[in-house]
Amino acid sequence: MTRVGDAAAPDPNLYARLAWLIAADAEAERRARLRISPREEEEALMIRNALTTERAFARFGLLLGTLPPAATFVRFLLNTPYEAPLYLVFMLPMLAICASFGCYMAKRLGRKFDEAERGSWIKTMLVALGYGFVWAAATGTLGGTPVFIVGGIFGFAFALPVALVAFALFAPLHRLLARGGMIDARQLAPLAWGISATIAALILSPNVMPY
């Protein structure tokens, strides 16, 4: 007679295979919904270090939430060198929040950007600007909350122009480089770093933003 305690333990490989099948089915449905052509499918399979749009946006959001805010804080510290230790108590948590939540928020937005890329260029740009606004509202507001809550208002005000410009540049370039909803990591790196670092350099430049 078989006791309950003698029952075979669940096979962990079974759950892994089931999760893989579910993910593969979801990916197949996504590609069918986006009507990816066989040529695009072939080009996507040829990408060596392929990243989904979701992961590409996540990396971009991480850099955008790190470099421009860091440049803003440096500008502020240069104007108030004697109070720098005190201000760093607030700025370091703010930078950590902007970086982590900027990555998370951009990742969520990137999940639906594939559909916008399949439409017209006007739709792509409008969606990109909308994403920029949402990203700034979420990341900037949350990043500014360590400064007695009211800092969230100023955080959004600083983040909005940065996000609108950044997403307006990133979205069309991603559309040009992506193949079948995938982009090569080697192409994404200079794109994401270039946009984020350029905006940070403009923030630091006294010719663009006088001290």
VENFEN-V198432 format. One record per backbone hydrogen bond with DSSP energy under -0.5 kcal/mol. CO is the residue of the C=O (numbers start at 1). NH is the residue of the N-H. Records with the same first field share a line. If there is no record, write none. Layout:
CO = NH / NH
This chain:
3 = 6
4 = 7
10 = 12
11 = 14 / 15
12 = 16
13 = 17
14 = 18
15 = 19
16 = 20
17 = 21
18 = 22
19 = 23
20 = 24
21 = 25
22 = 26
23 = 27
24 = 28
25 = 29
26 = 30
27 = 31
28 = 32
29 = 33
30 = 34
31 = 35 / 36
37 = 41
38 = 42
39 = 43
40 = 44
41 = 45
42 = 46
44 = 47
47 = 50
48 = 50
49 = 185
51 = 183
52 = 56
53 = 57
54 = 58
55 = 59
56 = 60
57 = 61
58 = 62
59 = 63
60 = 64
61 = 65
63 = 66 / 67
66 = 70
67 = 71
68 = 72
69 = 73
70 = 74
71 = 75
72 = 76
73 = 77
74 = 78
75 = 79
76 = 80
80 = 83
81 = 84
83 = 87
84 = 88
85 = 89
86 = 89 / 90
87 = 90 / 91
88 = 92
90 = 94
91 = 95
92 = 96
93 = 97
94 = 98
95 = 99
96 = 100
97 = 101
98 = 102
99 = 103
100 = 104
101 = 105
102 = 106
103 = 107
104 = 108
105 = 109
106 = 110
107 = 111
108 = 111
109 = 112
110 = 113 / 114
112 = 115 / 116
113 = 117
114 = 118
116 = 119
120 = 124
121 = 125
122 = 126
123 = 127
124 = 128
125 = 129
126 = 130
127 = 131
128 = 132
129 = 133
130 = 134
131 = 135
132 = 136
133 = 137
134 = 138
135 = 139 / 140
136 = 140 / 141
137 = 141
138 = 142
139 = 143
140 = 144
141 = 145
142 = 145
144 = 147
145 = 149
146 = 148
147 = 151
148 = 150
149 = 152
150 = 153 / 154
151 = 155
152 = 156
153 = 157
154 = 158
155 = 159
156 = 160
157 = 161
158 = 162
159 = 163
160 = 164
161 = 165
162 = 166
163 = 167
164 = 168
165 = 169
166 = 170
167 = 171
168 = 172
169 = 173
170 = 174
171 = 175
172 = 176
173 = 177
174 = 178
179 = 182
181 = 53
182 = 179
183 = 51
184 = 187 / 188
185 = 189
186 = 190
187 = 191
188 = 192
189 = 193
190 = 194
191 = 195
192 = 196
193 = 197
194 = 198
195 = 199
196 = 200
197 = 201
198 = 202
199 = 203
200 = 204
201 = 205
205 = 208 / 209
